[in-house]
Amino acid sequence: MPAASPDGRYLAYAAQTVMHFQLHLLDLHAGTTRQITSGGGACHPNFAPDSQELAFVRLDTDPSRLEAVRETGARVVLADAKMWSYYPDYSSDGRYVIFSVSPEHHRGEDWDLAVIDQQKPGQFIRLTTGPGNDRVPDWRPLK
């Protein structure tokens, strides 16, 4: 589950500890690593386009939620009491985060793609619906 920062300075990855995955940040210039999450677990990191923020899946709640961390602290991107949220990915301008949502986790394949406008916290729009395995979204540049 590695993610390279767009500026090429960092590599974020989920490392399994005794009980859970935790996110670590490798500074590729300095060669140093530090753990950036603790607690119940975290995975699927993804950097914002400016490399200043890292979105990830927080696993210490049921269902999971999306959080983001930067040097100034952490914030919740999306916490929905009825939906599992996974695979965050920022738009090229950093305004939107696309991700996958499901009412169930590991019980069937009913995942949909959704997007959140970061200027409207807590609100998301489903892009796909119905049974299916719509996961691991990725933004593509316009041509």
N, CA, C and O atoms as CSV, one atom per row, in Angstrom:
chain,resi,resn,atom,element,x,y,z
A,1,MET,N,N,0.814,-1.200,0.000
A,1,MET,CA,C,0.000,0.000,0.000
A,1,MET,C,C,0.858,1.266,0.000
A,1,MET,O,O,0.564,2.188,0.760
A,2,PRO,N,N,1.893,1.343,-0.811
A,2,PRO,CA,C,2.712,2.551,-0.810
A,2,PRO,C,C,2.110,3.672,-1.644
A,2,PRO,O,O,1.331,3.421,-2.564
A,3,ALA,N,N,2.472,4.902,-1.321
A,3,ALA,CA,C,2.077,6.081,-2.100
A,3,ALA,C,C,3.240,7.061,-2.080
A,3,ALA,O,O,3.735,7.430,-1.014
A,4,ALA,N,N,3.672,7.479,-3.262
A,4,ALA,CA,C,4.751,8.459,-3.374
A,4,ALA,C,C,4.161,9.861,-3.432
A,4,ALA,O,O,3.137,10.081,-4.079
A,5,SER,N,N,4.807,10.812,-2.754
A,5,SER,CA,C,4.334,12.194,-2.819
A,5,SER,C,C,4.642,12.763,-4.202
A,5,SER,O,O,5.662,12.415,-4.798
A,6,PRO,N,N,3.773,13.634,-4.720
A,6,PRO,CA,C,3.999,14.219,-6.036
A,6,PRO,C,C,5.327,14.972,-6.160
A,6,PRO,O,O,5.892,15.046,-7.251
A,7,ASP,N,N,5.832,15.531,-5.056
A,7,ASP,CA,C,7.101,16.248,-5.120
A,7,ASP,C,C,8.313,15.317,-5.037
A,7,ASP,O,O,9.452,15.775,-5.118
A,8,GLY,N,N,8.072,14.012,-4.875
A,8,GLY,CA,C,9.143,13.029,-4.856
A,8,GLY,C,C,9.928,12.941,-3.562
A,8,GLY,O,O,10.941,12.245,-3.505
A,9,ARG,N,N,9.489,13.621,-2.537
A,9,ARG,CA,C,10.244,13.631,-1.288
A,9,ARG,C,C,9.887,12.485,-0.349
A,9,ARG,O,O,10.751,11.984,0.371
A,10,TYR,N,N,8.615,12.062,-0.349
A,10,TYR,CA,C,8.163,11.097,0.650
A,10,TYR,C,C,7.558,9.846,0.012
A,10,TYR,O,O,7.078,9.857,-1.122
A,11,LEU,N,N,7.605,8.781,0.788
A,11,LEU,CA,C,6.893,7.560,0.465
A,11,LEU,C,C,6.093,7.190,1.707
A,11,LEU,O,O,6.664,6.947,2.770
A,12,ALA,N,N,4.772,7.149,1.571
A,12,ALA,CA,C,3.907,6.732,2.676
A,12,ALA,C,C,3.526,5.277,2.443
A,12,ALA,O,O,3.312,4.861,1.304
A,13,TYR,N,N,3.443,4.514,3.509
A,13,TYR,CA,C,3.074,3.106,3.380
A,13,TYR,C,C,2.444,2.614,4.673
A,13,TYR,O,O,2.658,3.178,5.746
A,14,ALA,N,N,1.662,1.550,4.545
A,14,ALA,CA,C,1.049,0.919,5.702
A,14,ALA,C,C,1.917,-0.266,6.104
A,14,ALA,O,O,2.183,-1.154,5.294
A,15,ALA,N,N,2.351,-0.276,7.343
A,15,ALA,CA,C,3.172,-1.367,7.868
A,15,ALA,C,C,2.391,-2.067,8.968
A,15,ALA,O,O,1.774,-1.421,9.815
A,16,GLN,N,N,2.424,-3.366,8.947
A,16,GLN,CA,C,1.687,-4.118,9.955
A,16,GLN,C,C,2.487,-4.175,11.245
A,16,GLN,O,O,3.640,-4.606,11.272
A,17,THR,N,N,1.837,-3.724,12.314
A,17,THR,CA,C,2.412,-3.835,13.649
A,17,THR,C,C,1.851,-5.116,14.264
A,17,THR,O,O,1.313,-5.957,13.544
A,18,VAL,N,N,1.965,-5.272,15.551
A,18,VAL,CA,C,1.499,-6.488,16.205
A,18,VAL,C,C,0.013,-6.728,15.929
A,18,VAL,O,O,-0.383,-7.859,15.647
A,19,MET,N,N,-0.804,-5.695,16.006
A,19,MET,CA,C,-2.255,-5.860,15.875
A,19,MET,C,C,-2.859,-5.208,14.635
A,19,MET,O,O,-3.870,-5.696,14.128
A,20,HIS,N,N,-2.275,-4.125,14.132
A,20,HIS,CA,C,-2.922,-3.335,13.091
A,20,HIS,C,C,-1.897,-2.797,12.096
A,20,HIS,O,O,-0.690,-2.830,12.334
A,21,PHE,N,N,-2.417,-2.303,10.979
A,21,PHE,CA,C,-1.594,-1.531,10.060
A,21,PHE,C,C,-1.511,-0.100,10.566
A,21,PHE,O,O,-2.500,0.457,11.043
A,22,GLN,N,N,-0.336,0.488,10.460
A,22,GLN,CA,C,-0.135,1.895,10.786
A,22,GLN,C,C,0.596,2.543,9.619
A,22,GLN,O,O,1.372,1.888,8.924
A,23,LEU,N,N,0.348,3.827,9.407
A,23,LEU,CA,C,1.025,4.533,8.324
A,23,LEU,C,C,2.382,5.039,8.780
A,23,LEU,O,O,2.548,5.534,9.895
A,24,HIS,N,N,3.339,4.900,7.885
A,24,HIS,CA,C,4.687,5.383,8.106
A,24,HIS,C,C,5.060,6.292,6.943
A,24,HIS,O,O,4.546,6.145,5.834
A,25,LEU,N,N,5.947,7.219,7.205
A,25,LEU,CA,C,6.391,8.164,6.195
A,25,LEU,C,C,7.904,8.076,6.078
A,25,LEU,O,O,8.625,8.336,7.041
A,26,LEU,N,N,8.374,7.712,4.907
A,26,LEU,CA,C,9.807,7.632,4.626
A,26,LEU,C,C,10.209,8.898,3.899
A,26,LEU,O,O,9.697,9.188,2.818
A,27,ASP,N,N,11.127,9.657,4.487
A,27,ASP,CA,C,11.694,10.838,3.843
A,27,ASP,C,C,12.804,10.345,2.923
A,27,ASP,O,O,13.863,9.931,3.395
A,28,LEU,N,N,12.573,10.386,1.633
A,28,LEU,CA,C,13.515,9.832,0.671
A,28,LEU,C,C,14.812,10.630,0.586
A,28,LEU,O,O,15.838,10.086,0.178
A,29,HIS,N,N,14.788,11.909,0.964
A,29,HIS,CA,C,16.007,12.724,0.952
A,29,HIS,C,C,16.881,12.438,2.174
A,29,HIS,O,O,18.100,12.303,2.065
A,30,ALA,N,N,16.238,12.347,3.334
A,30,ALA,CA,C,16.986,12.154,4.576
A,30,ALA,C,C,17.206,10.672,4.900
A,30,ALA,O,O,18.120,10.329,5.650
A,31,GLY,N,N,16.376,9.802,4.341
A,31,GLY,CA,C,16.491,8.374,4.637
A,31,GLY,C,C,15.910,7.988,5.982
A,31,GLY,O,O,16.215,6.916,6.505
A,32,THR,N,N,15.073,8.853,6.552
A,32,THR,CA,C,14.475,8.574,7.858
A,32,THR,C,C,13.016,8.190,7.709
A,32,THR,O,O,12.350,8.604,6.760
A,33,THR,N,N,12.520,7.397,8.650
A,33,THR,CA,C,11.136,6.947,8.648
A,33,THR,C,C,10.501,7.299,9.973
A,33,THR,O,O,11.137,7.215,11.023
A,34,ARG,N,N,9.233,7.695,9.917
A,34,ARG,CA,C,8.488,7.939,11.162
A,34,ARG,C,C,7.067,7.433,11.010
A,34,ARG,O,O,6.479,7.500,9.931
A,35,GLN,N,N,6.528,6.928,12.102
A,35,GLN,CA,C,5.148,6.470,12.135
A,35,GLN,C,C,4.262,7.692,12.271
A,35,GLN,O,O,4.515,8.548,13.118
A,36,ILE,N,N,3.209,7.786,11.435
A,36,ILE,CA,C,2.356,8.981,11.475
A,36,ILE,C,C,0.938,8.704,11.962
A,36,ILE,O,O,0.164,9.644,12.150
A,37,THR,N,N,0.576,7.436,12.171
A,37,THR,CA,C,-0.713,7.115,12.797
A,37,THR,C,C,-0.459,6.152,13.948
A,37,THR,O,O,0.584,5.503,14.025
A,38,SER,N,N,-1.437,6.080,14.835
A,38,SER,CA,C,-1.385,5.118,15.929
A,38,SER,C,C,-2.820,4.725,16.237
A,38,SER,O,O,-3.758,5.294,15.678
A,39,GLY,N,N,-2.990,3.779,17.102
A,39,GLY,CA,C,-4.337,3.367,17.466
A,39,GLY,C,C,-4.791,2.163,16.675
A,39,GLY,O,O,-4.013,1.248,16.403
A,40,GLY,N,N,-6.067,2.172,16.308
A,40,GLY,CA,C,-6.730,1.016,15.738
A,40,GLY,C,C,-6.320,0.577,14.359
A,40,GLY,O,O,-6.607,-0.565,13.999
A,41,GLY,N,N,-5.694,1.367,13.588
A,41,GLY,CA,C,-5.241,0.939,12.275
A,41,GLY,C,C,-5.508,1.967,11.198
A,41,GLY,O,O,-6.432,2.774,11.304
A,42,ALA,N,N,-4.690,1.930,10.158
A,42,ALA,CA,C,-4.806,2.855,9.039
A,42,ALA,C,C,-4.181,2.210,7.807
A,42,ALA,O,O,-3.229,1.438,7.914
A,43,CYS,N,N,-4.729,2.536,6.636
A,43,CYS,CA,C,-4.203,1.969,5.396
A,43,CYS,C,C,-4.573,2.838,4.201
A,43,CYS,O,O,-5.243,3.859,4.347
A,44,HIS,N,N,-4.135,2.428,3.036
A,44,HIS,CA,C,-4.414,3.063,1.747
A,44,HIS,C,C,-4.120,4.567,1.736
A,44,HIS,O,O,-5.026,5.368,1.504
A,45,PRO,N,N,-2.869,4.959,1.983
A,45,PRO,CA,C,-2.527,6.383,1.946
A,45,PRO,C,C,-2.522,6.927,0.521
A,45,PRO,O,O,-2.291,6.190,-0.439
A,46,ASN,N,N,-2.782,8.230,0.399
A,46,ASN,CA,C,-2.725,8.901,-0.892
A,46,ASN,C,C,-2.454,10.384,-0.662
A,46,ASN,O,O,-3.156,11.035,0.113
A,47,PHE,N,N,-1.440,10.915,-1.333
A,47,PHE,CA,C,-1.044,12.312,-1.155
A,47,PHE,C,C,-1.912,13.274,-1.950
A,47,PHE,O,O,-2.393,12.948,-3.035
A,48,ALA,N,N,-2.103,14.469,-1.392
A,48,ALA,CA,C,-2.696,15.584,-2.125
A,48,ALA,C,C,-1.691,16.049,-3.178
A,48,ALA,O,O,-0.495,15.794,-3.038
A,49,PRO,N,N,-2.153,16.724,-4.223
A,49,PRO,CA,C,-1.246,17.155,-5.295
A,49,PRO,C,C,-0.090,18.051,-4.834
A,49,PRO,O,O,0.977,18.042,-5.449
A,50,ASP,N,N,-0.289,18.822,-3.759
A,50,ASP,CA,C,0.791,19.691,-3.268
A,50,ASP,C,C,1.724,18.978,-2.293
A,50,ASP,O,O,2.643,19.598,-1.757
A,51,SER,N,N,1.506,17.704,-2.061
A,51,SER,CA,C,2.309,16.861,-1.153
A,51,SER,C,C,2.218,17.280,0.307
A,51,SER,O,O,2.974,16.773,1.136
A,52,GLN,N,N,1.318,18.187,0.640
A,52,GLN,CA,C,1.218,18.701,2.005
A,52,GLN,C,C,0.221,17.948,2.876
A,52,GLN,O,O,0.206,18.129,4.094
A,53,GLU,N,N,-0.608,17.111,2.273
A,53,GLU,CA,C,-1.615,16.379,3.022
A,53,GLU,C,C,-1.656,14.940,2.523
A,53,GLU,O,O,-1.399,14.662,1.351
A,54,LEU,N,N,-1.981,14.041,3.429
A,54,LEU,CA,C,-2.056,12.626,3.126
A,54,LEU,C,C,-3.408,12.099,3.597
A,54,LEU,O,O,-3.691,12.095,4.795
A,55,ALA,N,N,-4.245,11.655,2.656
A,55,ALA,CA,C,-5.531,11.043,3.009
A,55,ALA,C,C,-5.310,9.550,3.217
A,55,ALA,O,O,-4.408,8.960,2.623
A,56,PHE,N,N,-6.137,8.946,4.063
A,56,PHE,CA,C,-6.008,7.516,4.332
A,56,PHE,C,C,-7.300,6.980,4.927
A,56,PHE,O,O,-8.211,7.737,5.263
A,57,VAL,N,N,-7.361,5.670,5.050
A,57,VAL,CA,C,-8.510,4.981,5.640
A,57,VAL,C,C,-8.195,4.704,7.104
A,57,VAL,O,O,-7.170,4.104,7.426
A,58,ARG,N,N,-9.079,5.143,7.982
A,58,ARG,CA,C,-8.947,4.887,9.425
A,58,ARG,C,C,-9.811,3.679,9.754
A,58,ARG,O,O,-10.999,3.647,9.433
A,59,LEU,N,N,-9.207,2.689,10.395
A,59,LEU,CA,C,-9.884,1.409,10.636
A,59,LEU,C,C,-10.290,1.166,12.084
A,59,LEU,O,O,-10.740,0.066,12.405
A,60,ASP,N,N,-10.151,2.135,12.957
A,60,ASP,CA,C,-10.495,1.881,14.360
A,60,ASP,C,C,-11.957,2.159,14.667
A,60,ASP,O,O,-12.359,2.155,15.831
A,61,THR,N,N,-12.758,2.402,13.631
A,61,THR,CA,C,-14.195,2.574,13.805
A,61,THR,C,C,-14.910,1.558,12.920
A,61,THR,O,O,-14.313,0.984,12.010
A,62,ASP,N,N,-16.172,1.346,13.193
A,62,ASP,CA,C,-16.969,0.425,12.393
A,62,ASP,C,C,-18.214,1.179,11.961
A,62,ASP,O,O,-19.105,1.373,12.788
A,63,PRO,N,N,-18.323,1.606,10.737
A,63,PRO,CA,C,-17.440,1.349,9.601
A,63,PRO,C,C,-16.220,2.271,9.571
A,63,PRO,O,O,-16.074,3.168,10.402
A,64,SER,N,N,-15.359,2.026,8.600
A,64,SER,CA,C,-14.147,2.828,8.444
A,64,SER,C,C,-14.511,4.267,8.083
A,64,SER,O,O,-15.656,4.557,7.735
A,65,ARG,N,N,-13.530,5.160,8.168
A,65,ARG,CA,C,-13.739,6.551,7.759
A,65,ARG,C,C,-12.496,7.043,7.033
A,65,ARG,O,O,-11.435,6.424,7.111
A,66,LEU,N,N,-12.632,8.150,6.332
A,66,LEU,CA,C,-11.501,8.763,5.656
A,66,LEU,C,C,-10.974,9.910,6.500
A,66,LEU,O,O,-11.738,10.755,6.966
A,67,GLU,N,N,-9.672,9.930,6.691
A,67,GLU,CA,C,-9.021,11.009,7.419
A,67,GLU,C,C,-7.890,11.552,6.570
A,67,GLU,O,O,-7.505,10.954,5.565
A,68,ALA,N,N,-7.363,12.689,6.986
A,68,ALA,CA,C,-6.201,13.273,6.329
A,68,ALA,C,C,-5.295,13.846,7.402
A,68,ALA,O,O,-5.759,14.295,8.450
A,69,VAL,N,N,-4.006,13.826,7.131
A,69,VAL,CA,C,-3.030,14.352,8.080
A,69,VAL,C,C,-2.052,15.243,7.328
A,69,VAL,O,O,-1.689,14.978,6.182
A,70,ARG,N,N,-1.642,16.295,7.998
A,70,ARG,CA,C,-0.592,17.198,7.522
A,70,ARG,C,C,0.220,17.619,8.732
A,70,ARG,O,O,-0.115,17.246,9.856
A,71,GLU,N,N,1.254,18.371,8.532
A,71,GLU,CA,C,2.123,18.772,9.651
A,71,GLU,C,C,1.354,19.466,10.770
A,71,GLU,O,O,1.723,19.340,11.937
A,72,THR,N,N,0.291,20.197,10.435
A,72,THR,CA,C,-0.461,20.952,11.439
A,72,THR,C,C,-1.503,20.121,12.172
A,72,THR,O,O,-2.140,20.623,13.098
A,73,GLY,N,N,-1.694,18.863,11.784
A,73,GLY,CA,C,-2.641,18.015,12.484
A,73,GLY,C,C,-3.468,17.163,11.547
A,73,GLY,O,O,-3.236,17.118,10.338
A,74,ALA,N,N,-4.446,16.484,12.142
A,74,ALA,CA,C,-5.290,15.551,11.396
A,74,ALA,C,C,-6.715,16.085,11.323
A,74,ALA,O,O,-7.128,16.923,12.124
A,75,ARG,N,N,-7.456,15.576,10.340
A,75,ARG,CA,C,-8.866,15.939,10.220
A,75,ARG,C,C,-9.631,14.761,9.625
A,75,ARG,O,O,-9.056,13.903,8.955
A,76,VAL,N,N,-10.912,14.737,9.878
A,76,VAL,CA,C,-11.777,13.731,9.287
A,76,VAL,C,C,-12.258,14.273,7.946
A,76,VAL,O,O,-12.811,15.371,7.882
A,77,VAL,N,N,-12.051,13.518,6.888
A,77,VAL,CA,C,-12.539,13.886,5.565
A,77,VAL,C,C,-13.989,13.449,5.421
A,77,VAL,O,O,-14.831,14.209,4.941
A,78,LEU,N,N,-14.276,12.219,5.840
A,78,LEU,CA,C,-15.641,11.700,5.771
A,78,LEU,C,C,-15.816,10.589,6.788
A,78,LEU,O,O,-15.027,9.646,6.843
A,79,ALA,N,N,-16.869,10.716,7.598
A,79,ALA,CA,C,-17.269,9.656,8.526
A,79,ALA,C,C,-18.767,9.470,8.363
A,79,ALA,O,O,-19.548,10.332,8.767
A,80,ASP,N,N,-19.173,8.359,7.777
A,80,ASP,CA,C,-20.578,8.064,7.561
A,80,ASP,C,C,-20.903,6.813,8.376
A,80,ASP,O,O,-20.271,5.771,8.201
A,81,ALA,N,N,-21.870,6.916,9.249
A,81,ALA,CA,C,-22.196,5.816,10.164
A,81,ALA,C,C,-22.726,4.571,9.462
A,81,ALA,O,O,-22.809,3.508,10.078
A,82,LYS,N,N,-23.089,4.685,8.172
A,82,LYS,CA,C,-23.673,3.544,7.475
A,82,LYS,C,C,-22.805,3.022,6.339
A,82,LYS,O,O,-23.151,2.015,5.720
A,83,MET,N,N,-21.693,3.677,6.051
A,83,MET,CA,C,-20.888,3.304,4.890
A,83,MET,C,C,-19.422,3.110,5.231
A,83,MET,O,O,-18.832,3.896,5.973
A,84,TRP,N,N,-18.841,2.053,4.680
A,84,TRP,CA,C,-17.404,1.857,4.713
A,84,TRP,C,C,-16.806,2.738,3.625
A,84,TRP,O,O,-17.340,2.790,2.517
A,85,SER,N,N,-15.732,3.416,3.910
A,85,SER,CA,C,-15.077,4.298,2.939
A,85,SER,C,C,-13.637,3.844,2.763
A,85,SER,O,O,-12.923,3.622,3.742
A,86,TYR,N,N,-13.207,3.706,1.491
A,86,TYR,CA,C,-11.864,3.211,1.175
A,86,TYR,C,C,-11.307,3.915,-0.057
A,86,TYR,O,O,-12.039,4.562,-0.806
A,87,TYR,N,N,-10.009,3.776,-0.248
A,87,TYR,CA,C,-9.283,4.153,-1.472
A,87,TYR,C,C,-9.407,5.640,-1.841
A,87,TYR,O,O,-9.823,5.945,-2.958
A,88,PRO,N,N,-9.063,6.564,-0.952
A,88,PRO,CA,C,-9.170,7.983,-1.307
A,88,PRO,C,C,-8.152,8.391,-2.372
A,88,PRO,O,O,-7.030,7.886,-2.396
A,89,ASP,N,N,-8.551,9.303,-3.244
A,89,ASP,CA,C,-7.657,9.842,-4.271
A,89,ASP,C,C,-8.057,11.284,-4.563
A,89,ASP,O,O,-9.216,11.559,-4.875
A,90,TYR,N,N,-7.096,12.205,-4.462
A,90,TYR,CA,C,-7.343,13.629,-4.685
A,90,TYR,C,C,-7.426,13.968,-6.168
A,90,TYR,O,O,-6.748,13.357,-6.994
A,91,SER,N,N,-8.262,14.948,-6.497
A,91,SER,CA,C,-8.263,15.503,-7.848
A,91,SER,C,C,-6.984,16.320,-8.032
A,91,SER,O,O,-6.308,16.638,-7.054
A,92,SER,N,N,-6.654,16.655,-9.259
A,92,SER,CA,C,-5.387,17.350,-9.534
A,92,SER,C,C,-5.302,18.727,-8.874
A,92,SER,O,O,-4.200,19.220,-8.631
A,93,ASP,N,N,-6.436,19.351,-8.582
A,93,ASP,CA,C,-6.418,20.643,-7.892
A,93,ASP,C,C,-6.588,20.496,-6.381
A,93,ASP,O,O,-6.553,21.492,-5.659
A,94,GLY,N,N,-6.770,19.264,-5.892
A,94,GLY,CA,C,-6.894,19.001,-4.463
A,94,GLY,C,C,-8.263,19.301,-3.877
A,94,GLY,O,O,-8.482,19.071,-2.688
A,95,ARG,N,N,-9.188,19.807,-4.680
A,95,ARG,CA,C,-10.504,20.187,-4.150
A,95,ARG,C,C,-11.388,18.975,-3.864
A,95,ARG,O,O,-12.156,18.983,-2.902
A,96,TYR,N,N,-11.287,17.948,-4.680
A,96,TYR,CA,C,-12.160,16.783,-4.559
A,96,TYR,C,C,-11.374,15.550,-4.139
A,96,TYR,O,O,-10.191,15.403,-4.447
A,97,VAL,N,N,-12.065,14.674,-3.430
A,97,VAL,CA,C,-11.510,13.368,-3.104
A,97,VAL,C,C,-12.511,12.337,-3.609
A,97,VAL,O,O,-13.678,12.339,-3.217
A,98,ILE,N,N,-12.036,11.461,-4.482
A,98,ILE,CA,C,-12.862,10.363,-4.970
A,98,ILE,C,C,-12.498,9.139,-4.128
A,98,ILE,O,O,-11.355,9.003,-3.691
A,99,PHE,N,N,-13.468,8.247,-3.900
A,99,PHE,CA,C,-13.230,7.096,-3.040
A,99,PHE,C,C,-14.294,6.043,-3.309
A,99,PHE,O,O,-15.195,6.264,-4.118
A,100,SER,N,N,-14.197,4.921,-2.649
A,100,SER,CA,C,-15.191,3.854,-2.760
A,100,SER,C,C,-15.962,3.736,-1.455
A,100,SER,O,O,-15.402,3.902,-0.371
A,101,VAL,N,N,-17.259,3.446,-1.574
A,101,VAL,CA,C,-18.119,3.271,-0.398
A,101,VAL,C,C,-18.903,1.972,-0.524
A,101,VAL,O,O,-19.215,1.517,-1.625
A,102,SER,N,N,-19.213,1.390,0.621
A,102,SER,CA,C,-20.014,0.160,0.647
A,102,SER,C,C,-20.764,0.073,1.968
A,102,SER,O,O,-20.237,0.461,3.011
A,103,PRO,N,N,-22.008,-0.441,1.927
A,103,PRO,CA,C,-22.721,-0.643,3.188
A,103,PRO,C,C,-22.218,-1.857,3.955
A,103,PRO,O,O,-22.539,-2.025,5.132
A,104,GLU,N,N,-21.436,-2.698,3.303
A,104,GLU,CA,C,-20.906,-3.897,3.945
A,104,GLU,C,C,-19.411,-3.995,3.670
A,104,GLU,O,O,-18.916,-3.480,2.667
A,105,HIS,N,N,-18.720,-4.644,4.551
A,105,HIS,CA,C,-17.280,-4.802,4.401
A,105,HIS,C,C,-16.959,-6.279,4.356
A,105,HIS,O,O,-17.269,-7.009,5.297
A,106,HIS,N,N,-16.345,-6.729,3.282
A,106,HIS,CA,C,-15.973,-8.135,3.112
A,106,HIS,C,C,-17.168,-9.082,3.122
A,106,HIS,O,O,-17.019,-10.261,3.444
A,107,ARG,N,N,-18.348,-8.580,2.775
A,107,ARG,CA,C,-19.535,-9.438,2.674
A,107,ARG,C,C,-20.209,-9.172,1.328
A,107,ARG,O,O,-21.273,-8.557,1.272
A,108,GLY,N,N,-19.605,-9.623,0.283
A,108,GLY,CA,C,-20.160,-9.355,-1.031
A,108,GLY,C,C,-19.407,-8.238,-1.716
A,108,GLY,O,O,-18.457,-7.675,-1.172
A,109,GLU,N,N,-19.839,-7.937,-2.890
A,109,GLU,CA,C,-19.149,-6.933,-3.688
A,109,GLU,C,C,-20.119,-5.844,-4.093
A,109,GLU,O,O,-20.515,-5.763,-5.255
A,110,ASP,N,N,-20.501,-5.017,-3.155
A,110,ASP,CA,C,-21.418,-3.919,-3.415
A,110,ASP,C,C,-20.721,-2.596,-3.126
A,110,ASP,O,O,-21.111,-1.866,-2.214
A,111,TRP,N,N,-19.692,-2.292,-3.904
A,111,TRP,CA,C,-18.927,-1.066,-3.742
A,111,TRP,C,C,-19.309,-0.080,-4.833
A,111,TRP,O,O,-19.483,-0.463,-5.990
A,112,ASP,N,N,-19.437,1.180,-4.468
A,112,ASP,CA,C,-19.719,2.252,-5.420
A,112,ASP,C,C,-18.637,3.312,-5.329
A,112,ASP,O,O,-17.963,3.439,-4.307
A,113,LEU,N,N,-18.474,4.074,-6.406
A,113,LEU,CA,C,-17.564,5.215,-6.403
A,113,LEU,C,C,-18.326,6.441,-5.935
A,113,LEU,O,O,-19.505,6.607,-6.248
A,114,ALA,N,N,-17.651,7.296,-5.184
A,114,ALA,CA,C,-18.255,8.527,-4.679
A,114,ALA,C,C,-17.200,9.633,-4.683
A,114,ALA,O,O,-16.001,9.365,-4.766
A,115,VAL,N,N,-17.661,10.864,-4.595
A,115,VAL,CA,C,-16.756,12.008,-4.577
A,115,VAL,C,C,-17.223,12.987,-3.505
A,115,VAL,O,O,-18.422,13.156,-3.279
A,116,ILE,N,N,-16.264,13.624,-2.852
A,116,ILE,CA,C,-16.559,14.653,-1.865
A,116,ILE,C,C,-15.849,15.935,-2.278
A,116,ILE,O,O,-14.671,15.924,-2.637
A,117,ASP,N,N,-16.587,17.039,-2.220
A,117,ASP,CA,C,-16.023,18.364,-2.439
A,117,ASP,C,C,-15.507,18.822,-1.078
A,117,ASP,O,O,-16.294,18.958,-0.141
A,118,GLN,N,N,-14.226,19.057,-0.953
A,118,GLN,CA,C,-13.656,19.399,0.358
A,118,GLN,C,C,-14.136,20.751,0.880
A,118,GLN,O,O,-13.932,21.083,2.048
A,119,GLN,N,N,-14.775,21.526,0.009
A,119,GLN,CA,C,-15.376,22.781,0.461
A,119,GLN,C,C,-16.765,22.550,1.064
A,119,GLN,O,O,-17.385,23.479,1.583
A,120,LYS,N,N,-17.247,21.307,0.990
A,120,LYS,CA,C,-18.538,20.924,1.564
A,120,LYS,C,C,-18.334,19.677,2.421
A,120,LYS,O,O,-18.797,18.600,2.048
A,121,PRO,N,N,-17.660,19.797,3.549
A,121,PRO,CA,C,-17.309,18.638,4.373
A,121,PRO,C,C,-18.528,17.791,4.757
A,121,PRO,O,O,-19.611,18.303,5.042
A,122,GLY,N,N,-18.301,16.472,4.750
A,122,GLY,CA,C,-19.323,15.547,5.185
A,122,GLY,C,C,-20.355,15.178,4.140
A,122,GLY,O,O,-21.158,14.274,4.370
A,123,GLN,N,N,-20.360,15.853,2.994
A,123,GLN,CA,C,-21.329,15.561,1.940
A,123,GLN,C,C,-20.620,14.855,0.793
A,123,GLN,O,O,-19.557,15.288,0.349
A,124,PHE,N,N,-21.211,13.774,0.320
A,124,PHE,CA,C,-20.615,13.112,-0.830
A,124,PHE,C,C,-21.684,12.754,-1.842
A,124,PHE,O,O,-22.864,12.649,-1.508
A,125,ILE,N,N,-21.263,12.567,-3.073
A,125,ILE,CA,C,-22.151,12.204,-4.171
A,125,ILE,C,C,-21.695,10.860,-4.719
A,125,ILE,O,O,-20.520,10.677,-5.040
A,126,ARG,N,N,-22.616,9.935,-4.824
A,126,ARG,CA,C,-22.310,8.648,-5.447
A,126,ARG,C,C,-22.212,8.835,-6.960
A,126,ARG,O,O,-23.057,9.484,-7.578
A,127,LEU,N,N,-21.187,8.266,-7.528
A,127,LEU,CA,C,-21.001,8.323,-8.967
A,127,LEU,C,C,-21.498,7.060,-9.652
A,127,LEU,O,O,-21.877,7.097,-10.823
A,128,THR,N,N,-21.500,5.937,-8.928
A,128,THR,CA,C,-22.025,4.675,-9.443
A,128,THR,C,C,-22.979,4.109,-8.405
A,128,THR,O,O,-22.898,4.455,-7.226
A,129,THR,N,N,-23.882,3.240,-8.842
A,129,THR,CA,C,-24.826,2.599,-7.927
A,129,THR,C,C,-25.070,1.163,-8.381
A,129,THR,O,O,-24.696,0.771,-9.487
A,130,GLY,N,N,-25.687,0.412,-7.525
A,130,GLY,CA,C,-26.045,-0.957,-7.855
A,130,GLY,C,C,-24.962,-1.944,-7.495
A,130,GLY,O,O,-23.850,-1.557,-7.134
A,131,PRO,N,N,-25.290,-3.239,-7.593
A,131,PRO,CA,C,-24.316,-4.262,-7.249
A,131,PRO,C,C,-23.102,-4.182,-8.162
A,131,PRO,O,O,-23.221,-3.899,-9.354
A,132,GLY,N,N,-21.974,-4.429,-7.602
A,132,GLY,CA,C,-20.746,-4.404,-8.388
A,132,GLY,C,C,-19.560,-4.084,-7.511
A,132,GLY,O,O,-19.710,-3.767,-6.331
A,133,ASN,N,N,-18.411,-4.166,-8.079
A,133,ASN,CA,C,-17.162,-3.993,-7.351
A,133,ASN,C,C,-16.451,-2.745,-7.869
A,133,ASN,O,O,-15.369,-2.837,-8.448
A,134,ASP,N,N,-17.064,-1.576,-7.658
A,134,ASP,CA,C,-16.509,-0.301,-8.123
A,134,ASP,C,C,-15.544,0.225,-7.068
A,134,ASP,O,O,-15.938,0.936,-6.144
A,135,ARG,N,N,-14.270,-0.139,-7.223
A,135,ARG,CA,C,-13.274,0.223,-6.211
A,135,ARG,C,C,-12.010,0.764,-6.857
A,135,ARG,O,O,-11.814,0.681,-8.069
A,136,VAL,N,N,-11.158,1.324,-6.000
A,136,VAL,CA,C,-9.838,1.833,-6.339
A,136,VAL,C,C,-9.913,2.873,-7.475
A,136,VAL,O,O,-9.363,2.657,-8.554
A,137,PRO,N,N,-10.597,3.996,-7.222
A,137,PRO,CA,C,-10.694,5.039,-8.245
A,137,PRO,C,C,-9.361,5.748,-8.462
A,137,PRO,O,O,-8.476,5.721,-7.607
A,138,ASP,N,N,-9.242,6.379,-9.620
A,138,ASP,CA,C,-8.018,7.093,-9.973
A,138,ASP,C,C,-8.383,8.231,-10.908
A,138,ASP,O,O,-9.051,8.011,-11.918
A,139,TRP,N,N,-7.954,9.441,-10.587
A,139,TRP,CA,C,-8.185,10.591,-11.467
A,139,TRP,C,C,-7.257,10.496,-12.659
A,139,TRP,O,O,-6.127,10.025,-12.532
A,140,ARG,N,N,-7.713,10.926,-13.788
A,140,ARG,CA,C,-6.921,11.000,-14.995
A,140,ARG,C,C,-6.940,12.436,-15.504
A,140,ARG,O,O,-7.982,13.089,-15.436
A,141,PRO,N,N,-5.836,12.938,-16.003
A,141,PRO,CA,C,-5.838,14.314,-16.518
A,141,PRO,C,C,-6.680,14.431,-17.783
A,141,PRO,O,O,-6.782,13.489,-18.569
A,142,LEU,N,N,-7.285,15.611,-17.965
A,142,LEU,CA,C,-8.028,15.886,-19.188
A,142,LEU,C,C,-7.047,16.101,-20.328
A,142,LEU,O,O,-5.970,16.665,-20.136
A,143,LYS,N,N,-7.423,15.652,-21.499
A,143,LYS,CA,C,-6.545,15.835,-22.668
A,143,LYS,C,C,-7.050,16.945,-23.536
A,143,LYS,O,O,-6.445,17.248,-24.565
